[in-house]
Amino acid sequence: ELTDPAAREVQQRSPTSVVVDSEKAGTAMQEAVKRAILDKQRRKGIQEYPGGPIDRYLPASDPYAFLIEREKLTPTERKWQVVFVAAPWLAFLTMLVTPVFLIWYNLPRIEEQKSRFIPEDVAAARRARIPDFAVIPWSGMVDVLERATVTMVFMFSSGGYASDVYLPLVGDMAGVLKDAGVMVSVVALDIGAEDIPEDFRRQYPAGAAPYLQFVLPMAAGGEPGIVDYDGDWNAYQIAKALQQHAGVPRPTLERLQELDVGLEILQEALFTHCFVQDPVTPQKSRWPFGGKQEQAAGAPRDPPWTTPPTSLDTALAALGATPTA
């Protein structure tokens, strides 16, 4: 029942209205204030109780505080609280700064070492890992297929005219590529030898030699791939085809193109030696009563070597021609 006359009058005029008695509201407010003061005094009394802060497990007075109130901790706990809070942040900052510091500290030394490591040293190190040019047997193809670098395989037939021309060219190309540090190995295979399998002979007849292949490591599902060369037979065109599978610098291409001059000289000298005969001398007629004399018809001569040369200069010197510069 409302005790305030004004509140009773309002409720009578509007029965559905919610009317608050001002006297009761004031009393409730006073009770709340008294209760808050009592709680604060009780907390203060507990904190000041002899024996230390026994209210450490009570809720924090400020729920948004980052640290526990100092009054709830002992002096030792206050120190360790700071340590445990600061340690993760210090570790994070250390992990963030350490890589930057290492880069800043070591970068000048790395640049200094790079300046000492001249390109000639790089080329020498790469050349040391490239096998020298060699004529290998059929069993050596196993090692070729397992190499980690691109390999150029020149297949020739010993005694063939074209093979005797292009084998020295391929040998000189191998030297130029190795001197330039190009990671390409070059080998030659005599497909006219006795150890060549019959199925391979049928696929690559010795009479149609030479052939040229590029062996590419890890080209087909982890297995080496083989690409047949079908372009023109000169150093520049072979190098251009090789450039599609290995990095051949432009200066190296120009150096390889210079070998074509020696190739032309070798072709002319070998053709002259083998097919152009010396002036023939007249021979007496076989007829007893004289008659027309015969000319000596000479057969093609063999090249002036027993083992095919592997360089243009060696081949030209054997033919008595002027070696390339």
Protein Blocks (a to p, Z undefined) as FASTA:
>chain_A
ZZbfklmmmmmmmmmbccddfklmmmmmmmmmmmmmmmmmmmmmmmmpghiafklmgccf
blkbfbdcfklpcfklmmmmmmmmmmmmmmmmmmmmmmmmmmmmmmmmmmmmmmmmcfkl
mmmmmmmmpccdddddfklmmmmmmpcbdcddddddehiaklmmmmmmmmmmmmmmmmno
pacddddddfkbmklcfklmmmmcfklpccdddddehklgoiacddddfbdcdfklmmmm
mmmmoccdfklmmmmmmmmmmmmmmmmmmmmmmmmccdddddddfbfngpaddddddddd
ddfbfbdcfbfklmmmmnopacdZZ
